[in-house]
């Protein structure tokens, strides 16, 4: 490990998550906090020094080689967007900016490996993960010359404490705190400048999210229209089968009724007595009387036959009415199930659409608040540094959040 490597690692400030920032990034994968490791930093530093040589900036072509050497991959448009957002000079990166780009690409790879819902605007979510990764990585660069001077002041302060020169130690301590406060101001200014450069990129992310939602909404409408059509076809098929079943039942009933239709009347006692009288008169040879009685009996038999048929038709009518009522009830139940199914499909469609609209609203709100949360994250860290005596609190707190009211426009939204 070289002296430059050791010096560079000391100049990185790992921002610990505070209460507000922890809530802002609680939904991220724990993999973000596991990268970069010290081996990652050493590997990127070695590749950076090898590619830039005596130059202090890394170009785009060299960045591609560096990413390939350290095993990081991302689409070219993602890399260009990150470079545009991070680079202090045009299309060239310092080592600290290169580390920020690498951290964002690492977050992009983790986001790609996680299973996102197919209906989510994944492009915007990946861009969101890239922007979040800057906060989680904690890469806040410091000026190397200032760091070297601060190291000398720290050594001088310890030497004075050891030699009993407490006034000089106090002066060195005050100067050291002032330098750290100046670095905090520089960090704030760096975030402001970077956010100003990434303002248009944020607008593009929101526009892409809205465009993806509109496409997804149209696809969702087509999908549910297809589901409703398929359901209606199934209902129509069941209704058709039920109608055929009812027709078969009615036909079988009518066939059974026809086979049981009475051919003879239900004879009354009077008709039976008349027949016995006719038979007795015929045996006695009283044919004229027998013929007269028979004529009267035939009229009586016709009347009783008509009554028998009327009774039979009435019974058949009642049974057929019951059968038809039962069939109508079955058909009504089937159609009712179909109507309830269609209503459930409509409610499910509306619910899924509302869920996706809510996801879009959450995504837009999160995108719009990222820069604000980034500043909150830094302020919490710097407040902790001030409470620990590692820096002096700022007298001018215009940058500090006062009821989330900033003196400058964070995102212009």
C-alpha positions as CSV (number, residue, x, y, z in Angstrom):
1,X,0.0,0.0,0.0
2,X,1.5,3.3,-1.1
3,X,1.6,6.6,0.8
4,X,-0.7,8.2,-1.8
5,X,-3.2,5.4,-1.3
6,X,-3.1,5.9,2.5
7,X,-3.4,9.7,2.1
8,X,-6.3,9.3,-0.3
9,X,-8.3,7.0,2.1
10,X,-7.9,9.5,4.8
11,X,-9.4,12.3,2.7
12,X,-12.7,10.4,2.2
13,X,-15.4,11.2,4.7
14,X,-17.8,8.3,5.3
15,X,-21.1,10.0,6.3
16,X,-22.9,8.0,9.0
17,X,-26.7,7.7,8.5
18,X,-28.6,10.0,10.9
19,X,-32.3,9.8,11.8
20,X,-33.7,11.7,8.8
21,X,-31.4,10.2,6.3
22,X,-32.0,6.7,7.6
23,X,-35.7,7.1,7.1
24,X,-35.0,8.4,3.6
25,X,-32.9,5.5,2.6
26,X,-34.5,2.6,4.6
27,X,-36.0,1.0,1.5
28,X,-32.6,0.5,-0.1
29,X,-30.8,-2.8,-0.2
30,X,-28.2,-3.5,2.5
31,X,-25.8,-4.2,-0.4
32,X,-25.3,-0.4,-0.8
33,X,-23.6,-0.2,2.6
34,X,-21.3,-3.1,1.8
35,X,-19.7,-1.3,-1.1
36,X,-17.1,0.0,-1.5
37,X,-14.8,-2.1,0.5
38,X,-11.2,-1.2,1.0
39,X,-10.2,-3.6,-1.7
40,X,-12.7,-1.8,-4.1
41,X,-11.1,1.5,-3.2
42,X,-7.6,0.2,-3.8
43,X,-8.5,-1.4,-7.1
44,X,-10.2,1.8,-8.4
45,X,-7.3,3.9,-7.2
46,X,-4.8,1.6,-8.9
47,X,-6.7,1.6,-12.2
48,X,-7.2,5.4,-12.0
49,X,-3.5,6.1,-11.4
50,X,-2.6,3.7,-14.2
51,X,-4.9,5.4,-16.7
52,X,-4.4,9.1,-15.9
53,X,-0.6,9.0,-15.5
54,X,0.5,12.5,-14.8
55,X,-2.9,14.0,-15.5
56,X,-5.3,14.6,-12.7
57,X,-8.5,14.0,-14.7
58,X,-10.0,10.9,-16.2
59,X,-11.6,11.1,-19.7
60,X,-14.7,9.2,-20.9
61,X,-12.7,6.6,-22.9
62,X,-10.4,6.1,-19.9
63,X,-13.5,5.7,-17.7
64,X,-14.8,2.9,-19.9
65,X,-11.5,1.1,-19.4
66,X,-11.5,1.7,-15.7
67,X,-15.0,0.3,-15.3
68,X,-14.1,-2.8,-17.3
69,X,-11.0,-3.3,-15.1
70,X,-12.9,-3.1,-11.8
71,X,-15.8,-5.2,-13.1
72,X,-18.6,-2.5,-13.2
73,X,-21.0,-2.4,-16.1
74,X,-23.8,0.0,-17.1
75,X,-25.4,1.2,-20.4
76,X,-23.6,4.0,-22.1
77,X,-26.5,6.4,-21.6
78,X,-26.5,5.8,-17.8
79,X,-22.8,6.3,-17.6
80,X,-23.0,9.6,-19.6
81,X,-25.8,10.8,-17.4
82,X,-23.8,10.1,-14.3
83,X,-20.7,11.8,-15.7
84,X,-22.7,14.9,-16.7
85,X,-24.1,15.0,-13.2
86,X,-20.9,14.5,-11.3
87,X,-18.1,16.0,-13.4
88,X,-16.8,19.4,-12.2
89,X,-15.1,20.0,-15.6
90,X,-16.6,19.0,-19.0
91,X,-16.5,15.2,-19.5
92,X,-13.5,14.7,-17.1
93,X,-13.5,13.3,-13.6
94,X,-11.3,13.6,-10.6
95,X,-10.7,10.5,-8.5
96,X,-13.4,11.6,-6.0
97,X,-15.9,12.1,-8.8
98,X,-14.8,8.8,-10.3
99,X,-15.6,7.1,-7.0
100,X,-19.1,8.7,-7.0
101,X,-19.7,7.4,-10.5
102,X,-18.6,3.9,-9.5
103,X,-20.8,4.0,-6.4
104,X,-23.8,5.0,-8.6
105,X,-23.0,2.3,-11.2
106,X,-22.7,-0.3,-8.4
107,X,-26.2,0.8,-7.1
108,X,-27.5,0.5,-10.7
109,X,-26.2,-3.1,-10.9
110,X,-27.8,-3.9,-7.5
111,X,-31.1,-2.4,-8.7
112,X,-30.9,-4.5,-11.9
113,X,-30.4,-7.7,-9.9
114,X,-33.5,-7.0,-7.7
115,X,-36.9,-8.1,-8.9
116,X,-39.0,-5.0,-9.7
117,X,-42.7,-5.3,-10.6
118,X,-43.1,-5.4,-14.4
119,X,-45.5,-2.6,-14.3
120,X,-43.1,-0.2,-12.6
121,X,-41.3,2.5,-14.6
122,X,-38.0,0.7,-14.2
123,X,-35.9,3.2,-16.0
124,X,-36.8,5.9,-13.5
125,X,-36.4,3.5,-10.6
126,X,-32.9,2.7,-11.7
127,X,-32.1,6.4,-12.1
128,X,-33.5,6.9,-8.6
129,X,-31.2,4.2,-7.2
130,X,-28.2,5.8,-8.9
131,X,-29.0,9.2,-7.3
132,X,-29.6,7.5,-3.9
133,X,-26.3,5.8,-4.0
134,X,-24.5,9.1,-3.8
135,X,-26.0,9.7,-0.4
136,X,-25.5,6.1,0.9
137,X,-21.8,5.9,-0.3
138,X,-20.9,9.1,1.7
139,X,-18.2,10.1,-0.8
140,X,-17.6,13.8,0.2
141,X,-14.3,14.8,-1.4
142,X,-11.9,17.2,0.4
143,X,-9.1,19.3,-0.9
144,X,-5.7,17.5,-0.7
145,X,-3.8,20.6,0.1
146,X,-6.1,21.4,3.0
147,X,-5.9,17.8,4.2
148,X,-2.1,17.9,4.3
149,X,-2.2,21.2,6.2
150,X,-4.7,19.9,8.6
151,X,-2.5,16.8,9.3
152,X,0.4,19.1,10.0
153,X,-1.8,21.2,12.4
154,X,-2.9,18.0,14.1
155,X,0.6,16.9,14.6
156,X,1.6,20.3,15.8
157,X,-1.2,20.4,18.3
158,X,-0.2,17.0,19.8
159,X,3.4,18.1,19.9
160,X,2.4,21.3,21.8
161,X,0.3,19.3,24.2
162,X,3.1,16.9,24.8
163,X,5.6,19.8,25.4
164,X,3.2,21.7,27.6
165,X,2.6,24.6,25.1
166,X,-1.1,24.7,25.7
167,X,-1.7,28.2,24.3
168,X,-0.2,27.1,21.0
169,X,-2.1,23.8,21.2
170,X,-5.3,25.8,21.7
171,X,-4.5,28.1,18.7
172,X,-3.8,25.0,16.5
173,X,-7.0,23.4,17.7
174,X,-9.1,26.6,16.8
175,X,-7.4,26.8,13.4
176,X,-8.0,23.1,12.8
177,X,-11.7,23.5,13.6
178,X,-11.9,26.6,11.3
179,X,-10.4,24.6,8.5
180,X,-12.9,21.8,9.0
181,X,-15.7,24.3,9.0
182,X,-14.4,25.7,5.7
183,X,-14.4,22.2,4.3
184,X,-18.0,21.8,5.4
185,X,-18.9,25.0,3.6
186,X,-17.1,23.7,0.5
187,X,-19.0,20.4,0.7
188,X,-22.3,22.4,0.8
189,X,-21.2,24.5,-2.2
190,X,-20.2,21.3,-4.1
191,X,-23.6,19.8,-3.5
192,X,-25.3,23.0,-4.7
193,X,-23.3,23.1,-7.9
194,X,-23.8,19.4,-8.6
195,X,-27.5,19.7,-8.0
196,X,-27.8,22.6,-10.3
197,X,-26.1,20.5,-13.1
198,X,-28.4,17.6,-12.4
199,X,-31.6,19.7,-12.4
200,X,-32.4,19.0,-16.0
201,X,-31.5,15.3,-15.5
202,X,-34.1,15.2,-12.7
203,X,-36.8,16.7,-15.0
204,X,-36.0,14.1,-17.6
205,X,-36.3,11.3,-15.0
206,X,-39.8,12.6,-14.0
207,X,-40.8,12.9,-17.7
208,X,-39.6,9.4,-18.4
209,X,-41.5,8.1,-15.3
210,X,-44.7,9.8,-16.5
211,X,-44.3,8.5,-20.1
212,X,-43.7,5.0,-18.8
213,X,-46.8,5.3,-16.7
214,X,-48.9,6.3,-19.6
215,X,-47.7,3.4,-21.7
216,X,-48.2,1.1,-18.8
217,X,-51.7,2.5,-18.3
218,X,-52.6,1.8,-21.9
219,X,-51.2,-1.7,-21.7
220,X,-53.1,-2.3,-18.4
221,X,-56.4,-1.1,-20.0
222,X,-55.8,-3.5,-23.0
223,X,-55.0,-6.3,-20.6
224,X,-58.2,-5.8,-18.5
225,X,-60.3,-5.4,-21.6
226,X,-59.0,-8.7,-22.8
227,X,-59.7,-10.3,-19.4
228,X,-63.2,-8.8,-19.4
229,X,-63.9,-10.1,-22.9
230,X,-62.7,-13.6,-22.0
231,X,-64.8,-13.6,-18.9
232,X,-67.9,-12.4,-20.9
233,X,-67.2,-15.2,-23.5
234,X,-67.1,-17.7,-20.7
235,X,-70.4,-16.4,-19.2
236,X,-72.1,-16.5,-22.6
237,X,-70.9,-20.0,-23.1
238,X,-72.3,-21.1,-19.7
239,X,-75.6,-19.3,-20.5
240,X,-75.8,-21.1,-23.8
241,X,-75.1,-24.5,-22.2
242,X,-77.7,-23.8,-19.5
243,X,-80.3,-22.8,-22.2
244,X,-79.6,-26.0,-24.1
245,X,-79.9,-28.0,-20.9
246,X,-83.2,-26.3,-20.0
247,X,-84.6,-26.9,-23.6
248,X,-83.6,-30.6,-23.2
249,X,-85.3,-30.8,-19.8
250,X,-88.5,-29.2,-21.2
251,X,-88.5,-31.5,-24.2
252,X,-88.1,-34.6,-22.0
253,X,-90.9,-33.3,-19.8
254,X,-93.3,-32.8,-22.7
255,X,-92.4,-36.2,-24.1
256,X,-93.2,-37.8,-20.8
257,X,-96.4,-35.9,-20.6
258,X,-97.5,-37.0,-24.1
259,X,-96.8,-40.6,-23.2
260,X,-99.0,-40.4,-20.1
261,X,-101.9,-38.5,-21.8
262,X,-105.1,-40.4,-20.8
263,X,-107.0,-42.1,-23.6
264,X,-110.0,-43.0,-21.4
265,X,-111.9,-41.0,-18.9
266,X,-111.9,-41.6,-15.2
267,X,-115.4,-43.3,-15.0
268,X,-117.7,-42.1,-12.3
269,X,-120.1,-44.4,-10.4
270,X,-123.0,-43.2,-12.4
271,X,-121.3,-44.0,-15.7
272,X,-120.4,-47.5,-14.4
273,X,-123.9,-48.1,-13.3
274,X,-125.2,-46.9,-16.7
275,X,-122.9,-49.4,-18.4
276,X,-124.2,-52.2,-16.2
277,X,-127.8,-51.2,-17.0
278,X,-127.0,-51.3,-20.7
279,X,-125.5,-54.7,-20.4
280,X,-128.5,-56.0,-18.4
281,X,-131.0,-54.6,-20.9
282,X,-129.1,-56.2,-23.7
283,X,-129.2,-59.6,-22.0
284,X,-133.0,-59.2,-21.4
285,X,-133.5,-58.4,-25.1
286,X,-134.7,-54.8,-24.5
287,X,-132.6,-53.4,-27.2
288,X,-134.5,-50.2,-27.7
289,X,-134.2,-49.3,-24.1
290,X,-130.5,-50.4,-24.2
291,X,-129.9,-48.1,-27.2
292,X,-131.6,-45.1,-25.5
293,X,-129.6,-45.6,-22.3
294,X,-126.4,-46.1,-24.3
295,X,-126.9,-42.8,-26.1
296,X,-127.2,-41.0,-22.8
297,X,-124.2,-42.9,-21.5
298,X,-122.1,-41.9,-24.5
299,X,-122.8,-38.2,-23.7
300,X,-121.9,-38.8,-20.1
301,X,-118.7,-40.5,-21.1
302,X,-117.7,-37.7,-23.4
303,X,-118.2,-35.1,-20.7
304,X,-116.2,-37.2,-18.2
305,X,-113.4,-37.6,-20.8
306,X,-113.3,-33.9,-21.3
307,X,-113.1,-33.4,-17.5
308,X,-110.4,-36.0,-17.3
309,X,-108.3,-34.2,-20.0
310,X,-108.9,-30.9,-18.4
311,X,-107.6,-32.2,-15.0
312,X,-104.6,-33.7,-16.7
313,X,-103.8,-30.5,-18.6
314,X,-104.1,-28.5,-15.4
315,X,-101.7,-30.8,-13.6
316,X,-99.3,-30.7,-16.6
317,X,-99.5,-26.9,-16.7
318,X,-98.7,-26.6,-13.0
319,X,-95.7,-29.0,-13.3
320,X,-94.5,-27.2,-16.4
321,X,-94.8,-23.9,-14.7
322,X,-92.7,-25.1,-11.8
323,X,-90.1,-26.5,-14.2
324,X,-89.9,-23.2,-16.1
325,X,-89.7,-21.2,-12.8
326,X,-86.9,-23.4,-11.6
327,X,-85.0,-23.0,-15.0
328,X,-85.6,-19.2,-14.9
329,X,-84.2,-19.1,-11.3
330,X,-81.1,-21.1,-12.4
331,X,-80.5,-18.8,-15.3
332,X,-80.9,-15.7,-13.1
333,X,-78.4,-17.1,-10.7
334,X,-75.9,-17.8,-13.5
335,X,-76.4,-14.3,-15.0
336,X,-76.0,-12.8,-11.5
337,X,-72.7,-14.6,-11.0
338,X,-71.6,-13.2,-14.4
339,X,-72.6,-9.6,-13.4
340,X,-70.8,-9.9,-10.1
341,X,-67.7,-11.3,-11.9
342,X,-67.8,-8.3,-14.2
343,X,-68.1,-5.9,-11.3
344,X,-65.2,-7.6,-9.6
345,X,-63.0,-7.3,-12.7
346,X,-63.9,-3.6,-12.9
347,X,-63.0,-3.0,-9.2
348,X,-59.7,-5.0,-9.6
349,X,-58.8,-2.9,-12.7
350,X,-59.5,0.3,-10.8
351,X,-57.6,-0.9,-7.8
352,X,-54.6,-1.9,-9.8
353,X,-54.6,1.4,-11.7
354,X,-54.8,3.3,-8.5
355,X,-51.9,1.4,-7.1
356,X,-49.8,2.2,-10.1
357,X,-50.8,5.8,-10.0
358,X,-49.8,5.9,-6.3
359,X,-46.4,4.3,-7.2
360,X,-46.0,7.1,-9.8
361,X,-46.8,9.8,-7.3
362,X,-44.4,8.3,-4.8
363,X,-41.7,8.0,-7.4
364,X,-42.1,11.6,-8.5
365,X,-42.2,12.8,-4.9
366,X,-39.1,10.8,-4.1
367,X,-37.3,12.2,-7.1
368,X,-38.3,15.7,-6.3
369,X,-37.1,15.3,-2.6
370,X,-33.8,13.5,-3.3
371,X,-31.8,16.7,-3.5
372,X,-33.4,18.0,-0.3
373,X,-32.7,14.7,1.5
374,X,-29.1,14.8,0.2
375,X,-28.7,18.1,2.0
376,X,-30.4,16.9,5.1
377,X,-28.0,13.9,5.1
378,X,-25.0,16.2,4.9
379,X,-26.4,18.6,7.5
380,X,-27.0,15.8,10.0
381,X,-23.4,14.6,9.4
382,X,-21.9,18.0,9.9
383,X,-24.1,18.7,13.0
384,X,-22.7,15.5,14.5
385,X,-19.2,16.6,13.6
386,X,-19.8,20.0,15.3
387,X,-21.2,18.3,18.4
388,X,-18.2,16.0,18.6
389,X,-15.9,19.1,18.4
390,X,-14.5,18.1,15.0
391,X,-15.6,21.4,13.4
392,X,-17.0,24.7,14.4
393,X,-20.7,25.3,13.8
394,X,-21.5,27.8,11.1
395,X,-22.6,31.3,12.1
396,X,-24.4,31.7,8.7
397,X,-27.0,29.0,8.6
398,X,-28.8,30.0,5.4
399,X,-28.0,26.6,3.9
400,X,-29.3,24.8,7.0
401,X,-32.9,23.6,6.9
402,X,-35.2,25.9,9.0
403,X,-38.6,24.2,8.7
404,X,-37.3,22.9,5.3
405,X,-37.3,26.5,4.0
406,X,-34.1,27.0,2.0
407,X,-32.7,30.3,0.7
408,X,-32.2,28.8,-2.7
409,X,-34.3,26.7,-5.0
410,X,-33.2,23.1,-4.7
411,X,-34.9,21.5,-7.6
412,X,-37.1,24.3,-9.0
413,X,-40.3,22.3,-8.3
